[in-house]
Structure formats: structure tokens, C-alpha cells
Amino acid sequence: MANPLWWKGAVIYQIYPRSFQDTNGDGIGDLRGIINRLDYIKSLGVDAVWISPFFKSPMKDFGYDISDYRDIDPIFGDLTDFDELIAEAHQRDIKIIIDQVLSHTSDQHPWFLQSRESNNNDYADWYVWADAKEDGTQPNNWLSIFGGPAWQWEPRREQYYLHNFLTEQPDLNFHNPQVRQAVLDNVEFWLKKGVDGFRLDAINFCYHDAQLRDNPAKPKEKRQGRGFSEDNPYAFQYHYYNNTQPENLEFMRDIRALLDKYPGTVALGEISSEDSLATMAEYTSGGDKLHMGYSFELLTDDYSSAYIRKTVETLEANMLEGWPCWAFSNHDVERVASRWAKNGEVNPEQVKMLTALLGSLRGSVCMYQGEELALGEADVAFEDLQDPYGITFWPNFKGRDGCRTPMPWQDGEHAGFSTVKPWLPVSHAHSLQHVAKQQQDAHSTLNAYSEFMAWRRQHRALVEGDIHFIDTHEPVLAFIRNHGDESICCYFNLSEQPVSVEVTHAPSHQYQDSLRHHTGRLQGQTLHLPAFGCWFARLYPLPLCHKT
């Protein structure tokens, strides 16, 4: 019988389909490309793939503006391709998680096309509409994360509509029960197709404050970016009213009740709020809401062991019932190989250590395509930019194209991604790190990745155990994972310099580190860690540790 809790401690490989593999020669990746690479994905030792949106869309935000929630955009294939993808993945024991973008639609969605026509049609109240102030200005001071006011004037209705993201992404009105049911029906369409779960995009944005109260200003010293840069006006406000409303919790329960009808399916919520860690805990509490929460808290520039420890411990202290999911990279932020590198220079040894660190934290793991190759952020020229976010905020913020360039598979023009010029150029640096080359190198980051994931899978303490941090000084991060009668001590050197640290627990057996030359060396009670080294050891007897 299949394990209904397969997702607990799972390694989830995120695929950005536009940039994974093109099979029809249009320069854009497709579902057939994912099918053709399933054996590669299986070789990584992951449990599931999360596929970013492939639904029908005008592609103003590259699939996060959906015009038909129940169909595939022709550039990616069709529903037959999707059915084959599900079947082939399941044959290889790979779960399929797909994005669901529920808070907003495309402005080309039939619901919106009718809603905008008048204030008395069947869909008039399906979106967030509001009258102008007496002077004609927007209903309140809410801002779009993509720049400018979050309100757009619609002359047909002589009203403004809300868009927390692009103008072409109007927000649905979840205060309307018909909207909630229609959205849930769309979700169930894919459950019936056999998907194993959903990554719920911006899930805390579904509800807005019905009174449309202004957001208060945020002091300059408290502005910080989580998925946006600090010079974005969006950072100038506390977002108390345009997202993360109390009513959203009941909708989370509706989602969970639906998924519970399909045993073994999972909901992973992307959360970006004023206190994302607290919201993650709240949205996964009680066993009747989301299974897992996912935030931007480790997708930041802060690379210190103190910050990582504080982030994880803060969540652990609050998330007493739910389950976290951690990531260092995704399709919205600078690749971690560059972001956490010294002077932005990619170091494959650091990437190997980061793979082991992420895979050792308590929770499930999201790894972004190319992370296993140590791909750094690509330098995309302004004239090649596709991301409207980057075009708007250039040059201070170059957008998200640098992490979305095509996967390099082999030697040759376009690195085996496509036979024609891709939608984004293949990075020259990436073409030197292609899959075929790394598969032949026993010491490559790709082989280190798959070896570590295979080793991790053998130890339940690393997959689903508790976590207890050990006091260390920068740049060392250390903790113990406990599960049943297994206890594993984990040490990581986050720097490019060797370090030595006193070990307080005596190991009865030291594991052979799957990262080979990264293995630390214990002499007495002193652990010597090489640059970007990590060390794992079994502890016996079981230490008196507890989840913190």
C-alpha cells in the first residue's frame, strides 16, 4: 500500500518547463521534454517533481497569468501529453506536483472578460472591484509587487480592479462563495487526472480586507525584501490588508478537505507575508489545513550560520503540528550558487556542501533545476530580458531571467536544450557545466548530488527526524537529527577556509561522507573541517535532545 505521507521529508525537484527541454523546435521547453528526461530525474534520487505553470496563458507573467485552468497551453503540449507524463513518472515512482495559481487569473480569462463588462452580470462580483475616490484616485494605497498602484481603472465599469501582481493579473474575490467553489472545482480537475499534489502560488493572497483599509507605512530601517528588492515601493508598506486575511484560513480548510478525498495527495503553500514563518505555522496547524509551508526566508542574501539557525529554530518553535519545506533556490530569486558565493563566484565545493545542508534540515526539500549542476545566476543582457519585473526595475534589479535560462544538457549550440534559438539565451558558463560532462566526472556536483540523496534516503533521522541545534561559532552550523533509535550529528563549514571545532558528543561510528573529499576529520574531540566541508556521525547513546 502506498505511503500517504510520502511527502514528509521528500526531495522535490522543481522544473521550470519553459527552460527544461524543448522537443518541438520552438525554443521553449515543453511537457514532452520533461517526459524525455524522466530517467535523468530518476537518477537524481528525488521523490517528486514540481512543475511550474503550463496552463493556457497569454504569458504576460510566463504562465502565472492563467486564462484556462483546465487546459495546457499549446507551447507546452496538450492534455494527452500530460496524461503520459503522469503515467511515465508514476512508473518510475516519481510523484507529480503542479502549480496552482488561485489568487488571480489572467485578464483574458472568460470570467474576467465578462466581469469587466458591467456591474450586474453573472460574474460582476467575481473580482475585486471598487469605486474611485471623489478625486478619481485609487480606492486605497495598496501597491503591486511588480511596481506602482495595485489598482487599474476599467472604463467599461467605471471602477478600479485589484491586481497584487501585474495589471494583467486581476485578483479574484474570494469573499464570493461562488468563486471559492469554482476554484476548488478547477483544483479537483487535476486531482482526477492523477496528480500527487499542488504547490499553491501566493496562497496567502486569496483574500483581501473587505473594508479596503490603507496599509500603514513601514519605517526605512524595517524594509526588507522577500521575493522583491528593498528599493521596490512595495517594501515601503506593512501589508496588513491586501493579503493574509483571517478568512483565508477557512479556505485552507476547504483545500485540505478536498485533498483528503484523494489519499496521498499534498498541498504545499508558498507564503510571503509580514511574518512568513508565523504564517507558515498557522497555515499548517491543526491537521486540517495545508500539509506543508514554503517561504522565501532562506532565499535571501544572508548566508550566516546564525541566520540559518535562527530561521529554522523560529519556525520549529511555532510550527508544532505542521511540516516545513525548505529551499535555497527557485524560479523567482538569484541562484544560490551565486547568491551565497564569495563575490558571486560559483564554487562547486560550496554547492556540494549546500546540497548536504539543505538535505539535512528538518522538513521536505525543494531543489531547483540546475542546482545539481552548480549553475550560477546567468548574466542576461537588457535586450534579451523577458521578465516584465526585471524590465521595470532595471538596472537595480535585473529580474528573474537570470535563474530561468535553459538547462544545459550536452555540448553544441544551445547546449542540447533546443535546435533553435531559445526564448532566453543559454549561459556560456552554464554550457561548460552541462549534464553529459558532469555525468562522466566522478567528482562533479551532479554525481555528489545524486550520491547524497541516495545516502540520505537510507537514514530516517535525516528524512523525518527532529532537529536540535548545537552551539557553534561562525562559520560552522551544527545540529542533531533524531528518529527512533537513530541519531545523526551534522556539521557544516560555510566558509572557504578550513576550520576546527570542539565536538561535544562522542560518536560511536563515523559515516563515510557521500561527498567524498568533503569529509571532516575527528581527532579526539576536535573536528577538522576543510573548506566547505561537512561531517556526519552516529551518536550513541541517544542524546537527550528534543525538537526546538
N, C-alpha and C positions, 0 to 999 in steps of 0.2 A: 504494500500500500504506500502511495506517495506521501512524503513528509509534508504536512500542511504548513510547517514552519521552516520550509527550505530557505526562506529569505533571511532568517535570523543568522547573521554572520556571513551572508552571501557576498561574493565578489561580483559586482555588476559592472559590465563593460559598456560605457556609453558610446554609441555610434551616432555621428552627425552625418546622415545619409548623403547629403549633397557632396560630401568630401571623402567618402569611404572608397567607393569603386564605381566607375562608370562602365556600363556594358553596352549601351546603345549608341555611343559615339556623339553625344550632345554636350560633353564637357561637364556634366552634372552626374553625381553618383545616384544610384537607384536601388530598389529592393532586390533586383536580380544580382547586383553587385554584392549585397550582403549575403545572399544565398550562396554565391560562388566562393565566398570567403569564410563560410561556417567552419570548415576544417581548421583554418587558421585560428579562428576564435576559440574553437575547442582546444587547440594546442596550448592556449594561454592558461588553461586551468580555471576559467571563470565559471560562475554558476548561471549567470543571466546576462542578457544584453538589454540595454535601454536604448530605444531608437527615438531620436528627436523627430519632430513632426514631419509627416509625409502626406498629409491630407490635402485636399483641394484648397488652393490658396492663390491669391494674387501675388504672393511672395514679397509684399512690402517689408515684412519682417521675417522673410525666409521660412514661412510655414507656421509661425506663431500667430498669424492672422488667417484664421480658418473660414472658408466660405462654404464648406460642406464637411461636416464631422463624420460622415459615414462613407466617404469615398476617398480614393487615392488620387493625388494629383498625377496627371499623365507623365510628367517628367520623371516620376519615381516608379511608374508601372501601373498595375491595376489590382483589383481585389483578388484575382486569381494568383497573381504573384505573391500577395500577402498570405493567402492560404497555403501556398507552397512553402513560404518562409517559415510559417508556424510548424508545419509538418516536418520539414527538414531539421529545424532547430530542436524540436522535441525528440526526434530520432537520435540526436546526438546528446540528449539530456541537457539541453540549453533552454532556459526559460526566456520568454519574451515579455519585456515590459515596454509599453509605449507611452509617449507623452499624451496628456490630455490638457488642453488649454481651455479652462472652463470660465474664467472670469470675464473674458471678452471674446468677440468674434471679429471677423473681417467686416469692413464697411460694405463689402459685396455679398455678404450672407443674405439670403432671402428674407430672414427675419428683420434685418436692419433696413433693407430696401423698402419693405412695407412700413416699418415703424416710422421712418422719417417722412412719410408722405403726409401724415396728418396726426392729430392728437385724439382721433376717435375710431381708428381702425383696430382690427383684431390683435395687432402687435404693437399698438401705441405705447403700452406700458412695459414692454419687454426690455427696454434700455433705460439708462439713467438720463432723463430729460429734466431741464429746469429753465425757468424764465430768467431773462436778463434782469440785472438791477435797473433801477429807474434811469440811470445814466447810460444804459446799454452795455455795461461791462459784465464780465463773467459772474456767475452766481456766488462764487466764493474764491478764496485764494489758493485752491488746490493746484498743484503743479504736476506736469507729466515727467516721468523719469527720463524721457527722451528729449526734454527741453521745452520750456515755455509753459503756458497755462494748460491745465488738464481739461479744458472746455473748448468745444468747437461749435461755432454758430451754424445752424441749419436753417436756411431761408424758407424751406417748404413748411416747416412747423413754427418758424419764428421763435425757436428755442435753442438753447445750448444742449449738447450731449457730452457726457463724461468720457474721457479716454485717459486712463492712467499711463498708457504707453503711447504708441504712435496715434496720430489723428485718425489713421485708417483702422484703428482697433477700438471701436466703441465698447464701453463696458455694459454688460448685461445687468438687468435689475433683478437681483436675487430676492428682493422683498416680494416679488410676484411669484406665488406658488406655481403658476404655470411654467415659468422659466425654470425653476428648480426641477420640476418633473421632466421637462423636455431635455434638460442637460443630463439628467440621470438616465433617460432613455437612450441618449447617444452613447453614454458610457457602457450601458448594457449591450449595445450592438456589438462592441468589440469583445466583451466577455463571452458572448455567444460564438464569436469567431475563434475563441480558444486562447486569448492572451492570458498571461500569468499575472499581470499586474499593470499598474499605472504609475508613472511619475507625473504628479499633479503640479502643473506650472503655476507659479504665483498664487497658490491656493488660498492664501490669507487675504487676497484682493477681491474675493467674490462679493462681499457685502460692503456697502458704503454707509456712512452716517445718514440716516433718513432726514435729519434736520439740516444737513449740509453746512454744519458749523465750520468756521475757518480753522485751519491748522495753526497752532502758535509758532512763533519764530523760535529758531534754535540758535543759541549763542555760538559765535565763531569757534570758540575753543572746544565745543562739543560736536562739531560737524565731522562726520566720518562716512566713508563710502563703503557700502556693501552691495556690490553689483553696479555701482556708479562712482564717478570721481568726486572728490570733495569740492571741486570748483563748479560742479553742477548745481544750479539753484535748488534742485530737489533736496540737496543736503542742508539747505537753509531753514527747513521746517521740521518740526516734530509731526510725524504722520499718524496722528491720533484718530483722524476721522475718515480718511479716504481708503483705509484698509484695516484689517484685523479687528473687525467689529464683533461684539458678543454673539450676534445672531449666527455668525459663521460656524460656531461650534455645533449647532444643530444640523447644519448642512454636512459637516464632517460625519456626524452620526448617520445621516442618510446614505452617504457614500459607503460607510462601513457596513450598514445593514444590507446594501445591495451586494457588496463583495462577499459577505458571509453566505449568500446564496450560491456562491461558486467557490467551494472549498479549495484552499491552496492559493488563492489569488491575494494580491498585496497592494496596498496604497502607500506610496512614498510621496510625501508632500514637500515641495520646495517652499521655503518660508523666508521672507525678508521683511522684518518688522523693526520697530524701535528697540525691541529686546528679542532678537530671534531665538536665542536659547530658551528663554522663558516660554515663548510661543510654541517652539518645538515640543517642550514638555507638556504644555497644555493640550496641544492638538493630538498627542499620542497617549493621553492619560485615560484611565478607566476601562480600557479594553473595548471601547465602543466607538472609537474614532479612528484616526489613521494608524496604520501599523508602524510606520517609520517617519521620522522627520529629517529634513535635509536643509542646510542653510549655507550661507556664504562665510561663516565665521572662520574657516580655515582656508578660504580662498582670498586671503588678504596678503599684504606685503610683510606683515610681522612674522618673522621666522624664528623668533627666540624660543628656547625650550620653556621659558616661563610663560609665554603667551599660549603655547600649545597646551601646556599643563592646565593653566587657568581656564582655558576654553572648555577642555574636556571635563575637568572637575566641576565647573559651574553647571554644565549640563547634567552630569551624573547626580549632583545634589538635588536637582529639580525634577529630572526625569526618573521618577521612582517606579513607573509602570511601563513606559514606552520603550522604544528601541531606536537608537540613533543610527544615522548613516553618514559617514564622513567622506569627504573628497578634498583633494588638493588642486584639482583642475576641472574645468568643464568648458562648454562652448561659449561662455559669457565672460571669461576672465583670461588674463595673460597666463600662458602655460607655466606650470610650476617650475619646470626645468630652467626657465629664465627668471621667473619672478623671485625665486628664493636662491638664485645663484649669485655668487660674488661678482659684482659689476655686470651682471646679466650674462656672464659667460657660462654656457652649459658645461657641466661636469658629469659625465656618465656615472662616476662613482657616487656622487651625491644622489643621483636619481635612483640608483640601486638601493641606497640606504632609505630614501624616502618611500620607495615601494614597500620595504620591510616595515617601516614605521607605520604607514597608513594601514597595512595589513595586520598590524598587531594591536591597534586601538580597539577598544570595546565598541562593537557596532558592526553594521554592514559597511561595505566599501564600494564607492563609485570611482572607477578609473576611466579616464577619458582616452579615446582612441589616439594612439601615438605616444601616450605616456610610457608605454612599454618600450618604445624606441628611443627614449630620452629626447624627444623633439622639443626644441625651444620655440619661443614666440617668433613667428615669421615676420620679416620686415616687408610690409606691403606698401608700395608707393601710393600716393594720394590718388593718382589717376586710375589705379587698379581697385580702389576701395569699392565695396558693395554695400557695406553696413551703413544704414542711414544714421545710426547712433554715432559712428566714427566720423562720418562726413560732417555732421552738425558740430561736433566738439573738436575737430581737428584744429591745431596740431597738439593741444594739451592732452587730449585723449584720442587715441587713434582707432578706437572702436574695437570690435570683436573679430575682425577678419584675420588678424594675426594668429589666432588659435584655431581658425576654421579652414586653413589651406589644405589641399588634398593630401591623403595618405601616400607616402612613397613605398611602392611595392618592389621595384626592381630597377635595374639600370635602364637607360634610354630616355628618350624625350617624354616628358610629363611623368616620369618615374613609374610607369605602368598603371597610373590611375586612369588615363584615358588615351584614346588615339588622336584626340583633337585638343585644341587649347582649352584648358579647364576654366570654370567660372571664376576661380581665383588662381593665380599662378602658383605652381609648385615651388616651394622654397629651395634654393640651391643647396643650402646647408642640410635641409631635410633629405634631398636626393642622395646625399652621401651616407645617410643612415638608414637606407631602405631595408625592408624586411628580408629580402633574399640574402643580402650581405650579412645581416646580423644572425640569420639562422645558421650560417656556416661558421660563426665565431663563437667558440665555447664560452668566452668571457664577455659577450655582449650584454647590453641591458635587456634585450629581448629574452635571451636564454635565462638570465638571472631572474627575470620577472616570472617566467613560467615555472622555473625550479622552486622559487619561493612559494608561489601559490600552491604548488603540489605538496610542498612540505607543510605549509600552513594547514591544509585540509586534513592532515593526519593528527592534528592536535586540537581537541575540543576546547582547551583552555584559550587558545588564540581565536577560535571561531565564535564562541559564545560565552566565555568566562567573564567573571567580574574583573575589575581593574583597581589597582591600588598603587598610587604613585610613591616613589622613593625620593627622598630629599637629595638633590644634587645641585651642583653649580653649573652655570653656563660653561660650555655649550652642550652639556650632557642632559639627556632626558631618559628617565628610567622608571619602570613600573613593573608590577607583578600581575599576571593573569591567572586566575584560579577557576577551575571547573572540576567538580567531583574530587578525585584524589590526585589530580594533575595540577601542578603549579609551575609556571614558567616565568623566569626573571628575564626582563628585556632591557638592554642598554643601547643607547644610540648616541653617537658623536655627531652633532650637527655642523661641525666645523671642518675646514680643510687642513687643520693642524692635528697631529696626534695628541691625545690626552690620556691621563691616568686618573683613576678614581678608586676610592676605597669601597669595596663591596661588603655590605653588612650581613648578607645571608650567604652561608657556605653551601655551594652546590654539591650534590652527590654525583651528578653526571652533567657534563657539558655537551650540549648539542653541537654537531658539526653544522656550521652555518652554511645554508644553501648558497649564500653569496660568495662562497669560497674565500678570496683574498680579503674580504671584509671582516673576517672573524677576529674578535678581540682575543687577548691572551691574558689569562689569570695567573698571577704569581703571588702565592699566599693569599692575602686579602686585597691585593692591588690588581685592578683590571686595567690593562693597557689597550686602548682603542686606537687603531690607526685613523688617518683622515677619513671622515665619513664612515667610520666603522660601526658595526653593531654586533651584539653578543647576546646569545640566548642560553639559558641554563635551567635545568630542572632543579627545583628546590625540594628538599625533604629533611625533616618532616614538613607537612603543610604549614606555612606561616599563618599566624593569627591575623589575617588581613580581611578586610571587608570592602564592599563596594563603597566608593566615596563620591 
